[in-house]
Amino acid sequence: MRNARRILLSLLASSLPASVLAADVLSTDGYSLCSTSDDIKVEALDASYDRNTRLITFNVAGSSAREQKVLLHLDVQAYGRQVYETDWDPCSDDKKVEQMCPVPAGNFSSKGSQTIPEEYASKIPAIAFNIPDLEGMVKLSVKSADGGQEIACVESSVGNGKTINIPSIGYAAAGVAAAALAMGAVGAMAAGGGGTGATTPSPTFTEVIGWFQGMAMNGMMSVQYPKVYQSFTTNFGFSCGLIPWGQMQTAIDNFRASTGGNTTHNSYEWLKNNATLVYTKPSNGSSVAKRALDSVLLWARDEISTSVNGSEVNIGGDGSSESNDAPTASEKEQHFVQGIQAYAEQLSIPSSSTFMNILLVWAIVVASIVVLILLFKAILEAWGQFGKLSPYFESWRKRYWWRMAKAITNLILMLYGVWTLWCVYQFTSGDSWAATVLAAVTFALFTALLGWFTWKIVSKARQAKKAQGDSAQLYENKETWIKYSLFYDNYKKGYWWIFIPTIVYMFVKGCIIAGADGHGMIQVAGQLIVEALMLVLLLWSRPYERRSGKWINITIQVVRVLSVVCVLVFVQELGLSQTTQTVTGVVLIVVQSVMTGILAILIAVNAIIACVKENPHRRARKEREKMKNDFDALTPLDARNSLLMTEVKRPAYNEQDTSYKAAPIVSASPFGAPARGRYDPVEQQRRTESPAGHQFHDDDHLVSSAASMGRHEPAYRDHSRDSSISRPQDLERQPRLPDLDFGRRM
C-alpha cells in the first residue's frame, strides 16, 4: 500500500498537462470515498509535488479488514478528459510491490517524500502551473484479484493552491461601488440637494450594485460550472449580503444551534477545518494517454515511513523501529456541493446561515446610516450656531429624518431581489425555526413597504391625470418629488411606472433561483425568460431620462441575457464537454470583467458631469417655480407691459450681452401691419355693469373717462360718450385709440 500511494502521486504529478493554478506546487485537496465496501478503507490522503525540487511528499492512512490480494486501477483526469489510466498487479513479477502482496490486515499509514527523475519531471507541461482553478481529479480503484470486484475506491481533486477568487478582485469591485456612491453624494451637493438618484448620471450606485448582484446570481444555479467561473462569481458575493466574517458566522451558528439547527456538518468551523468543497464529479473523456510504469519503481527512495498495526518501518534509512505513535495524516473530507449551497460555502458561510448573514449585514448598514446622519445633523447644528448655512445644508438639517427614511427605503429597494432569494431559500432549506420566522416577518414587511409606496405613487399619478390630463405632477410638485422620486427619478415623465415591473422582475428572479435550487435546467430557463422580457421592455420603452442611463442600462441587460445563454452551456442535461464549458466560462469572465471596467470608467467620467449638469426634471421644476414667482411679483401699473414683453436672448458675439426687451405685442399702428401687432376681432356691443350701475360700452374710447386735456371751454362736449353717433361699420369692429385733442399744432 505504501508503494502504491507513492506510485499514485508520481503518476499524478506527471499527468496533468493543463490542470493547475499559478504556483509551482501541485497538491491534492482532500479526498472522497467512492466505494461502499468495508474491506479496505482510506481514512486520509494528502500529497503534493514541488516542481522546483522535483520532490513528492505524501501522507496516507487506511485500514483493511482482512489479508487479501488486490489489483489496482489508476485514472487521472483534467478538465473532464482522461489524460492517464493504468492497471497493475502488485504481485506480478515485473511490477511487484512487496508491501501490497498481499494487502495486510489491520491499520496502516505511510508518509514520506520521493524525488522524481528529471526525465519524467520535464514531461509535466509548464502551463499546468499557470492556469488558475485547475480542474484535475485522480481516482484509485482497488479490485479483488479473485473475480475483479471493486472493494475500495478513493478520489481526490488536484490543484496548485491558487484561485481567481482572491480578495483584491472583491476589493476592486467594492471600490467601484463606493465610487458610484461617492459620486452620487457629490453630485447631489453640487446640484443643491436634488438627492443622489436625482442628480447622478448613470451608472448610479444602485445600477452598479444591481450589476454585481446579477453576476453573483449567475454563479448560484445548480449547473456544472467550470471551477474558474465558479470562483470568479464569488468575488461579488458582498453585493448579495454574504460577508465571510468569522466571528459573525460563529455567532450565527450558535444562534442556529440553540433554535433547532444542525451544526454538525453545516457550520463555519466544520467548513474551515474538516471539509474540502468539490463542485463536480469527473466524467470520462475521449483522450487516453498511457505511460510506462516500470521506471517509476526504480526512483530513488529518499525517505519513507510506514506503519502497520503500530509497527513503524523506515524505508531508505538504516533500520526499523517499533512505535505506537503513527503519523497523523490529513483528515479533510471532500464535500460535494452545488447551486446556492456551493456558492455560499465557497465563502465559508454555511448554507443554512445565509439568511441570518444578510439580515445581520443589513442591520449593520442601517445602524451605520442612522449614526452617520445623526452625526452630520449634529455637525450642521453646531455650524449653524456660528454662521449661516447654505440653502442645501439648511434643507438637509430640516429634513434629516426624511433623508434617513429615504436611505433605508432605497436600501430595501436595492436588496429586494436578493432578500427574496435568501428568504425563499430559508423557507426551503433552513434548519432553524427562529431564522425562518425572521425571514417571513422581514419579507412581509419589505414587500408591504414597497407595495405601499407603489400604491401612493399610482394614486398620485391618477389624481394628477384627472386634474391635468397627465401625470406630470409627479415631477413638477416639489413635495411629491421629494417623497417619492427615488422610485422613478431616472425615468421619463411618461414612463414613471417602469419601477413597478422592475420590482416584479427582482421578485421573480429571486424566487426562480431559490425555489428551483437543485434543478439547473428549470433555473436557467426561467432566468432566460425573465431577463429576455426585461430586455424587450427596455428596448420598447427606453424609459430613462438621460441618454447615458438609457444606453448603459440596455447594454447591461443585453450582457445579462448573453450571460444566462452562456450558463445554459453548463447544464448537465445538455451533455457538453467540460472543455467547452471551461472555454465558455473564460469568455463569460472576460465579457463581465470588461463590462465592469466600462462602468468604472463611466463613473470617473460622470464625476465631472454630476457637478456641472443638473438633473433635467429638477431643472424644469425650478424654471416653472421661477416663472410662477415672476408672475406673482407683477403690479397693476405694469401688468400688461410685463405680460406682453418677454426677454429675448440672441447669440452673444465678442462676449457682449445682446439681451433686449422685445417690442410689445400691441402696436401703435394696429391697422397698418396686418401680419403682426393687431388685435384679434372683438365682439360688438358687449355691455357690462359697474358696481354703481353705470353702463360701459366696448365701443367707447379707451380713455373716455379720463380727465379732459387741452380743452377748458364750458361749452365743450365730449362726443366720445355719445353712443348715438354713427361710425363706419369697418371701424365698429376694431379697438380704437383715444381721440385726444391737444389743441392746434404749433
C-alpha positions in Angstrom: 0.0 0.0 0.0 2.9 2.4 0.8 4.5 1.9 -2.7 1.1 2.1 -4.3 0.4 5.5 -2.8 3.9 6.5 -4.0 3.1 5.4 -7.5 -0.2 7.2 -7.4 1.4 10.5 -6.5 4.2 10.1 -9.0 1.7 9.4 -11.8 -0.4 12.3 -10.7 2.4 14.8 -10.9 3.4 13.6 -14.4 0.0 13.5 -16.0 -1.8 16.8 -15.5 -1.0 19.0 -18.5 -3.4 21.9 -18.0 -4.7 21.4 -14.6 -3.1 23.6 -12.0 -3.1 27.2 -10.7 -0.5 29.9 -10.7 2.1 28.2 -8.5 5.0 25.6 -8.7 3.3 23.1 -6.5 0.6 20.5 -7.4 -1.3 19.1 -4.4 -4.4 17.0 -3.6 -7.2 18.8 -1.9 -8.9 16.4 0.5 -10.4 13.1 -0.6 -13.6 11.3 -1.1 -14.5 7.6 -0.9 -16.3 6.4 -4.0 -16.9 2.8 -2.8 -19.3 1.4 -0.2 -17.1 -1.7 0.6 -15.8 -2.2 4.1 -12.8 -4.4 3.1 -10.4 -1.6 2.6 -10.9 2.0 3.8 -8.8 5.1 3.1 -9.0 7.4 6.1 -6.7 10.2 5.0 -4.9 11.3 1.8 -2.6 14.2 1.4 0.1 14.6 -1.3 2.0 17.4 -3.1 4.6 17.8 -5.9 7.1 20.6 -6.0 8.3 21.5 -9.5 11.4 23.3 -8.3 12.8 20.4 -6.2 11.0 17.6 -8.1 10.0 16.2 -4.8 6.8 14.3 -4.0 5.6 14.5 -0.4 2.7 12.3 0.7 0.8 11.2 3.8 -1.8 8.5 3.6 -3.7 6.3 6.1 -6.2 3.5 6.0 -7.3 0.1 7.1 -8.0 -3.4 5.7 -10.5 -5.9 7.2 -8.5 -9.0 6.1 -5.4 -10.0 4.2 -6.1 -10.3 0.5 -4.5 -10.0 -2.9 -5.7 -7.0 -5.0 -5.4 -5.3 -8.4 -5.0 -1.5 -8.7 -6.5 0.8 -11.3 -5.4 4.5 -11.6 -7.4 7.1 -13.5 -6.3 10.7 -13.9 -8.5 13.4 -15.5 -8.0 17.1 -16.4 -10.9 19.3 -17.4 -13.1 16.2 -17.8 -10.7 14.5 -20.2 -8.9 11.3 -19.3 -5.2 12.0 -19.5 -3.8 8.9 -17.9 -5.0 5.4 -16.8 -3.2 2.2 -15.9 -3.8 -1.2 -14.3 -1.2 -3.2 -12.4 -0.9 -6.2 -10.2 1.3 -5.7 -7.1 2.1 -9.4 -7.1 3.3 -9.6 -10.7 7.0 -10.3 -11.4 7.7 -7.1 -13.3 5.7 -4.7 -11.1 5.8 -6.4 -7.7 5.2 -4.3 -4.6 6.2 -6.3 -1.5 4.1 -4.3 1.0 0.9 -4.9 -1.1 1.4 -8.6 -2.0 -0.9 -9.3 -0.2 -2.5 -6.3 1.5 -2.1 -6.9 5.2 -5.0 -6.9 7.7 -5.3 -4.1 10.2 -4.5 -0.4 10.2 -1.8 1.1 8.0 -0.3 4.5 7.4 2.5 5.9 5.4 4.3 9.3 4.9 7.4 10.4 3.2 9.0 12.1 0.2 10.5 10.9 -3.1 12.4 12.6 -5.9 11.2 12.3 -9.5 14.0 12.0 -12.1 14.4 14.9 -14.5 13.4 12.7 -17.4 9.9 12.4 -16.1 9.5 15.7 -14.4 10.3 17.5 -17.7 7.2 15.9 -19.2 4.9 18.0 -17.0 3.8 21.0 -19.1 4.6 24.4 -17.7 1.0 25.5 -18.4 -0.1 23.2 -15.6 1.5 25.6 -13.1 0.0 28.7 -14.7 -3.8 28.1 -15.1 -5.9 29.3 -12.1 -8.5 27.0 -10.6 -7.2 23.7 -12.1 -9.9 21.1 -12.6 -7.9 17.8 -12.0 -9.1 14.6 -10.5 -7.3 11.4 -9.6 -9.1 8.2 -8.8 -7.6 4.9 -7.4 -9.7 1.8 -7.5 -8.8 -1.4 -5.6 -10.2 -4.6 -7.1 -10.1 -8.1 -5.7 -7.7 -10.4 -7.6 -10.4 -13.1 -7.4 -13.1 -12.1 -9.8 -12.1 -8.4 -10.3 -14.8 -7.0 -8.0 -14.2 -3.4 -6.7 -13.6 -3.4 -3.0 -12.2 0.1 -2.4 -12.2 3.4 -4.2 -10.8 6.8 -3.4 -10.6 10.0 -5.4 -9.1 13.5 -4.8 -9.2 16.8 -6.6 -5.8 18.3 -7.6 -4.8 21.9 -7.6 -1.8 24.2 -7.2 -3.2 26.3 -4.4 -4.1 29.3 -6.5 -7.5 30.6 -7.5 -9.2 33.5 -9.2 -11.3 34.0 -6.1 -8.9 36.5 -4.5 -9.6 39.4 -2.1 -8.2 42.0 -4.4 -10.9 41.4 -7.0 -13.6 41.8 -4.3 -12.0 44.9 -3.0 -11.8 46.4 -6.5 -15.5 45.7 -7.1 -16.4 47.2 -3.7 -14.3 50.2 -4.7 -16.2 50.7 -7.9 -19.5 50.6 -5.9 -18.1 53.0 -3.3 -17.0 55.4 -6.1 -20.5 55.3 -7.5 -22.0 56.1 -4.1 -19.5 59.0 -3.5 -20.2 60.5 -7.0 -23.9 60.4 -6.2 -23.3 62.3 -3.0 -21.0 64.8 -4.6 -23.5 65.3 -7.4 -26.3 65.9 -5.0 -24.4 68.5 -3.1 -23.3 70.3 -6.3 -26.8 70.4 -7.7 -28.2 71.9 -4.5 -29.9 69.0 -2.8 -31.6 67.0 -5.6 -30.6 63.8 -4.0 -28.3 61.0 -5.1 -30.6 59.4 -7.6 -31.9 62.8 -8.7 -28.6 64.3 -9.9 -26.2 61.5 -10.7 -25.8 60.3 -14.3 -25.6 56.6 -15.0 -24.1 54.4 -13.7 -25.6 55.1 -10.3 -24.8 53.3 -7.1 -28.0 51.2 -7.5 -27.2 50.3 -11.0 -23.6 49.2 -10.1 -24.9 47.0 -7.2 -27.5 45.6 -9.4 -24.9 44.6 -11.9 -22.8 42.9 -9.3 -25.8 41.1 -7.9 -26.5 39.8 -11.4 -23.0 38.3 -11.7 -23.3 36.7 -8.3 -26.6 35.2 -9.1 -25.2 33.7 -12.3 -23.0 31.6 -10.0 -25.8 30.3 -7.8 -27.6 27.9 -10.2 -27.4 24.2 -10.0 -25.3 23.6 -13.1 -21.8 22.2 -13.7 -19.8 25.4 -13.6 -16.2 25.5 -14.7 -14.2 25.9 -11.5 -12.6 29.1 -12.7 -16.0 30.8 -13.3 -17.4 29.4 -10.0 -14.5 31.1 -8.2 -14.9 34.4 -10.2 -18.6 34.9 -9.3 -17.9 34.5 -5.6 -15.9 37.8 -5.7 -19.2 39.6 -5.9 -20.9 37.9 -3.0 -20.7 41.1 -0.9 -23.4 42.6 -3.2 -25.8 39.8 -2.0 -25.0 40.4 1.7 -22.6 37.4 2.0 -19.7 38.6 4.1 -17.3 35.8 5.4 -16.7 37.4 8.8 -15.6 34.6 11.1 -16.9 36.0 14.4 -20.3 36.7 12.9 -20.5 33.2 11.4 -19.7 31.7 14.7 -22.4 33.8 16.4 -25.0 32.7 13.8 -24.0 29.0 14.3 -24.6 29.4 18.0 -28.0 31.0 17.3 -29.0 28.2 14.9 -27.8 25.5 17.3 -30.0 27.0 20.1 -33.1 27.2 17.9 -33.2 23.8 16.4 -30.4 24.0 13.8 -27.9 21.2 13.0 -24.4 22.4 13.0 -22.6 19.1 13.0 -21.7 19.2 9.3 -23.1 22.6 8.5 -21.1 25.1 10.5 -18.3 27.6 9.9 -15.8 25.6 11.9 -16.6 22.4 10.1 -16.2 24.1 6.7 -12.9 25.7 7.6 -11.3 22.7 9.3 -12.9 19.5 8.0 -14.3 19.9 4.6 -12.9 20.3 1.0 -15.5 21.5 -1.4 -15.9 19.7 -4.7 -18.4 21.1 -7.2 -18.5 18.4 -9.9 -17.7 14.8 -10.2 -15.3 13.7 -13.0 -16.6 12.4 -16.3 -14.9 10.1 -18.7 -13.1 11.8 -21.6 -12.1 10.7 -25.0 -8.4 11.1 -24.9 -6.3 8.4 -23.2 -2.5 8.6 -22.7 -0.7 5.6 -21.2 2.8 5.8 -19.8 5.3 3.1 -18.8 5.3 2.3 -15.1 8.4 0.2 -14.9 10.8 3.0 -14.3 8.7 4.5 -11.6 9.6 1.7 -9.3 13.3 2.4 -9.8 13.1 6.0 -8.5 15.3 6.7 -5.5 13.6 6.3 -2.1 14.5 9.5 -0.2 12.7 8.7 3.0 9.5 6.8 3.6 8.0 5.9 6.9 5.3 3.2 7.1 3.3 1.8 9.9 1.3 -1.4 10.0 -0.7 -2.1 13.2 1.5 0.3 15.1 4.8 -1.1 13.8 6.8 1.7 12.1 9.3 0.9 9.4 11.7 3.5 7.8 12.5 2.7 4.2 15.6 4.4 2.8 17.1 4.6 6.3 19.4 2.3 8.4 16.8 0.2 10.2 13.4 -0.2 11.7 11.8 0.6 15.0 8.6 -0.1 16.9 6.3 2.8 17.6 2.7 3.2 18.7 2.5 6.8 17.5 1.8 6.6 13.8 2.0 9.8 11.8 -1.2 11.8 11.6 -2.5 12.3 8.1 -4.8 15.0 6.7 -8.4 14.2 7.6 -10.2 16.7 5.4 -13.1 15.1 3.5 -14.4 16.2 0.1 -17.8 17.7 0.3 -19.8 17.7 -2.9 -22.0 20.8 -3.3 -23.9 22.6 -6.0 -26.2 25.6 -6.5 -26.7 28.1 -3.7 -25.0 25.8 -1.2 -21.8 25.7 -3.3 -21.8 29.5 -3.7 -22.3 30.2 0.0 -19.9 27.5 1.3 -17.2 28.6 -1.0 -17.2 31.8 1.0 -17.1 29.7 4.2 -20.7 30.6 5.0 -22.8 27.5 5.9 -25.8 27.2 3.6 -28.3 27.3 6.5 -26.8 30.6 7.7 -27.3 32.6 4.5 -30.4 34.4 5.6 -29.1 35.3 9.0 -26.0 36.6 7.4 -27.8 39.1 5.1 -30.1 40.1 8.0 -27.1 41.0 10.2 -25.3 42.8 7.4 -28.5 44.8 6.6 -28.9 45.7 10.3 -25.3 46.8 10.5 -25.7 49.0 7.4 -28.9 50.5 8.7 -27.3 51.3 12.0 -24.4 52.9 10.2 -26.8 55.1 8.1 -28.6 56.3 11.2 -25.4 57.1 13.1 -23.8 59.0 10.2 -27.0 61.0 9.5 -27.4 61.9 13.2 -23.7 62.8 13.4 -23.9 65.0 10.3 -27.1 66.7 11.8 -25.2 67.5 15.0 -22.3 69.0 12.9 -24.8 71.2 11.0 -26.4 72.3 14.2 -23.1 73.4 15.6 -22.1 75.0 12.3 -25.4 77.0 12.3 -24.6 78.5 15.7 -21.5 80.2 14.3 -22.6 81.0 10.8 -25.2 80.9 8.2 -25.8 77.5 6.4 -26.1 77.3 2.6 -29.7 76.6 1.3 -28.8 72.9 0.6 -27.4 72.3 4.1 -30.3 74.2 5.7 -32.7 71.9 3.8 -30.7 68.9 4.8 -30.8 69.9 8.5 -34.5 70.3 8.5 -35.3 67.1 6.6 -32.8 64.8 8.2 -35.5 62.4 9.3 -36.8 62.2 5.8 -33.3 61.6 4.4 -32.8 58.8 6.9 -36.1 57.1 5.9 -35.3 57.6 2.2 -31.9 56.0 2.6 -33.3 52.9 4.4 -36.1 52.6 1.8 -33.6 52.9 -1.0 -31.5 50.1 0.6 -34.6 47.9 0.8 -35.4 48.5 -2.8 -31.8 47.8 -3.8 -31.7 44.5 -1.9 -35.2 43.3 -2.5 -34.2 40.8 -5.2 -31.6 39.0 -3.1 -33.7 39.4 0.0 -36.4 37.4 -1.8 -33.8 34.8 -2.8 -32.5 34.2 0.7 -35.9 34.2 2.3 -37.2 31.6 -0.1 -34.1 29.5 0.4 -34.5 29.8 4.2 -38.1 28.5 3.8 -37.0 25.5 1.7 -33.6 24.6 3.2 -33.3 26.3 6.6 -32.9 24.3 9.8 -33.7 27.0 12.5 -37.3 27.8 13.3 -36.3 31.3 14.6 -34.4 32.2 11.4 -37.4 31.0 9.3 -39.8 33.2 11.4 -37.4 36.2 10.9 -37.3 35.6 7.2 -41.1 35.5 7.0 -41.6 38.7 9.0 -38.9 40.8 7.2 -40.0 39.6 3.8 -43.6 40.6 4.6 -42.6 44.0 5.9 -40.3 44.8 3.0 -42.9 43.7 0.5 -45.6 45.7 2.3 -43.4 48.8 2.3 -42.7 48.7 -1.4 -46.4 47.9 -2.0 -47.4 51.0 0.0 -45.1 53.3 -1.9 -46.3 51.8 -5.2 -50.0 52.4 -4.2 -49.2 56.0 -3.2 -47.4 56.8 -6.4 -50.1 55.3 -8.6 -52.7 57.2 -6.6 -50.8 60.5 -7.1 -50.5 59.8 -10.8 -54.2 59.1 -11.2 -55.1 62.3 -9.3 -52.8 64.3 -11.5 -54.2 62.7 -14.6 -57.8 63.5 -13.6 -56.9 67.1 -12.9 -54.4 67.9 -15.7 -54.7 65.1 -18.2 -51.2 63.6 -17.4 -49.0 62.6 -14.5 -46.6 65.5 -14.8 -47.3 66.5 -11.2 -45.1 63.5 -10.0 -42.2 65.6 -11.3 -43.5 69.1 -11.0 -44.8 69.1 -7.5 -41.9 69.6 -5.1 -43.4 67.7 -2.2 -44.3 64.8 -4.3 -40.9 64.7 -5.9 -39.1 64.8 -2.6 -41.2 62.0 -1.1 -41.4 59.5 -3.9 -38.9 60.4 -6.6 -36.4 57.7 -5.5 -38.6 55.2 -7.3 -38.9 57.0 -10.7 -36.4 59.8 -10.8 -34.4 58.3 -13.7 -37.4 57.7 -15.9 -39.2 60.0 -18.4 -42.5 61.5 -17.4 -44.5 59.1 -19.5 -42.7 56.1 -18.1 -42.7 56.7 -14.3 -44.4 53.3 -13.9 -41.4 51.3 -15.0 -40.3 50.9 -11.4 -43.3 48.5 -10.9 -42.2 45.8 -13.4 -38.6 46.3 -12.1 -39.7 45.3 -8.6 -41.7 42.4 -10.1 -38.5 41.4 -12.1 -36.4 41.3 -8.9 -39.0 39.3 -7.0 -39.5 36.7 -9.8 -35.7 36.3 -10.3 -35.1 35.6 -6.7 -38.0 33.1 -6.5 -36.8 31.2 -9.5 -33.2 30.8 -8.3 -34.1 29.8 -4.7 -37.3 27.9 -5.4 -35.8 25.7 -8.2 -32.5 25.1 -6.4 -31.2 21.7 -7.4 -32.9 21.8 -10.8 -30.5 23.6 -13.1 -32.5 23.4 -16.3 -35.5 25.0 -14.7 -33.4 27.7 -13.1 -31.6 28.7 -16.4 -34.8 28.5 -18.5 -36.7 30.7 -16.0 -33.9 33.2 -15.8 -33.6 33.4 -19.6 -37.3 34.2 -19.9 -37.2 36.8 -17.2 -34.1 38.5 -18.5 -35.4 38.5 -22.1 -38.7 40.0 -21.1 -36.9 42.8 -19.2 -34.7 43.5 -22.2 -37.8 43.7 -24.5 -39.4 46.1 -22.1 -36.3 48.4 -22.0 -35.9 48.3 -25.8 -39.6 49.1 -26.4 -39.9 51.9 -23.8 -36.4 53.3 -23.5 -37.7 54.9 -20.3 -34.6 56.6 -18.9 -34.5 60.4 -18.9 -30.7 60.7 -19.6 -29.2 59.3 -22.7 -26.4 57.8 -20.7 -28.9 55.9 -18.4 -30.8 54.6 -21.4 -27.8 53.0 -23.2 -26.0 51.9 -20.1 -29.0 50.0 -18.7 -29.9 48.5 -22.1 -26.3 47.3 -22.5 -26.2 45.8 -19.0 -29.4 44.0 -19.7 -28.1 42.6 -23.0 -25.0 41.3 -21.2 -27.3 39.7 -18.6 -29.2 37.9 -21.3 -26.0 36.7 -23.0 -24.6 35.6 -19.6 -27.7 33.4 -19.0 -27.3 31.9 -22.5 -23.7 31.0 -21.7 -24.8 29.5 -18.4 -27.1 27.3 -20.4 -23.9 25.6 -21.7 -23.2 24.4 -18.2 -26.5 22.5 -17.8 -25.6 18.8 -17.3 -28.6 17.6 -19.3 -27.1 19.0 -22.5 -24.1 16.8 -22.0 -21.5 19.3 -23.4 -17.8 18.5 -22.8 -16.0 20.1 -19.9 -13.5 21.7 -22.3 -16.4 23.5 -24.0 -17.7 24.6 -20.6 -14.3 25.9 -19.5 -13.9 27.9 -22.6 -17.4 29.4 -22.2 -16.6 30.2 -18.6 -13.5 32.1 -19.6 -15.5 34.0 -22.2 -18.0 34.9 -19.5 -15.3 36.2 -17.2 -13.8 38.4 -20.0 -17.2 39.8 -21.0 -18.3 40.6 -17.5 -14.9 42.0 -16.5 -14.9 44.3 -19.5 -18.4 45.5 -18.6 -17.3 46.1 -15.0 -14.3 48.1 -16.3 -16.6 50.2 -18.5 -18.8 51.0 -15.6 -15.8 52.1 -13.6 -14.6 54.4 -16.4 -18.1 55.9 -16.8 -18.2 56.6 -13.0 -14.9 58.5 -13.3 -16.1 60.5 -16.4 -19.5 61.3 -14.8 -17.9 62.6 -11.7 -17.4 65.9 -13.5 -20.8 65.8 -15.2 -22.5 65.2 -11.8 -21.1 68.5 -10.6 -21.9 70.7 -13.6 -25.1 69.3 -15.1 -28.3 69.4 -13.3 -31.0 66.8 -13.3 -33.4 67.7 -16.2 -36.5 67.1 -14.0 -35.2 69.3 -11.3 -34.2 72.0 -13.8 -37.6 72.1 -15.4 -39.3 72.3 -11.9 -37.0 75.2 -10.9 -37.9 77.1 -14.2 -41.6 76.7 -13.5 -41.1 77.9 -10.0 -39.2 81.0 -11.2 -42.0 81.8 -13.7 -44.6 81.5 -11.0 -42.6 83.8 -8.7 -42.2 86.4 -11.5 -46.0 86.3 -12.2 -46.8 86.8 -8.5 -44.4 89.8 -8.4 -46.4 91.7 -11.1 -48.1 95.0 -10.1 -51.3 96.6 -11.7 -49.3 99.5 -13.1 -47.0 97.4 -15.3 -49.1 94.2 -15.6 -49.8 94.5 -19.3 -46.3 95.6 -20.2 -44.7 92.8 -18.2 -47.1 90.1 -19.5 -46.7 91.1 -23.1 -43.0 91.7 -23.2 -40.6 88.8 -23.0 -36.9 88.7 -22.6 -35.2 87.5 -25.7 -31.7 86.1 -25.9 -29.7 86.2 -29.1 -26.3 84.6 -29.6 -23.6 86.7 -28.0 -20.7 87.9 -30.0 -17.5 89.3 -28.6 -18.8 88.5 -25.1 -21.3 91.3 -25.3 -24.7 91.0 -23.7 -27.3 91.1 -26.5 -30.4 90.5 -24.4 -33.1 93.0 -25.1 -36.8 93.6 -24.5 -39.0 92.6 -27.4 -41.4 95.1 -28.7 -44.9 95.0 -27.2 -47.4 92.8 -28.9 -49.8 95.8 -29.1 -48.6 98.0 -31.9 -49.0 101.8 -32.1 -50.4 101.3 -35.6 -52.6 98.2 -35.4 -54.3 98.7 -38.8 -51.1 99.3 -40.7 -49.5 96.0 -40.1 -52.0 93.2 -40.7 -49.4 90.4 -40.3 -48.3 91.3 -36.8 -49.2 93.6 -34.0 -53.0 93.5 -34.5 -55.7 92.8 -32.0 -58.0 89.9 -32.6 -61.5 90.8 -33.6 -63.7 91.7 -30.6 -67.4 91.2 -30.0 -69.6 94.1 -30.9 -71.8 95.9 -28.3 -70.8 93.9 -25.3 -72.1 95.6 -22.2 -71.0 95.3 -18.6 -72.5 96.8 -15.4 -70.3 98.7 -13.0 -70.9 98.3 -9.2 -72.5 101.8 -9.3 -75.0 100.9 -12.0 -73.1 102.9 -14.7 -73.1 101.1 -18.1 -69.9 100.9 -20.1 -69.8 100.1 -23.8 -67.0 98.3 -25.6 -67.1 100.8 -28.4 -66.3 103.7 -26.0 -63.0 105.5 -26.5 -60.3 103.8 -24.4 -59.7 106.9 -22.2 -63.2 108.4 -22.4 -63.5 108.6 -18.6 -60.2 110.4 -18.1 -60.0 114.0 -17.2 -60.2 116.4 -20.1 -57.0 117.6 -21.6 -56.4 120.6 -23.9 -60.0 121.9 -23.8 -61.4 124.0 -21.0 -64.4 125.7 -22.6 -67.6 125.3 -20.7 -69.5 124.5 -23.9 -67.1 121.7 -24.9 -68.9 118.4 -25.2 -67.1 115.1 -25.3 -68.6 113.4 -28.2 -66.9 110.2 -27.4 -69.6 109.5 -24.8 -72.4 109.9 -27.2 -73.3 106.4 -28.3 -75.8 107.7 -30.9 -73.1 109.0 -33.2 -72.8 106.7 -36.1 -69.5 105.3 -37.2 -68.3 103.4 -40.3 -69.1 99.7 -39.9 -65.5 98.6 -40.5 -64.4 100.7 -37.6 -67.1 99.4 -35.3 -65.3 96.0 -35.1 -61.9 97.4 -34.3 -60.5 98.7 -31.0 -59.7 102.4 -31.1 -57.1 104.6 -29.6 -58.3 107.5 -27.7 -59.2 110.6 -29.7 -57.3 113.3 -27.8 -57.4 116.9 -28.8 -54.4 118.8 -27.5 -55.2 122.0 -29.4 -53.8 123.3 -32.6 -50.3 122.2 -33.6 -47.8 125.0 -33.2 
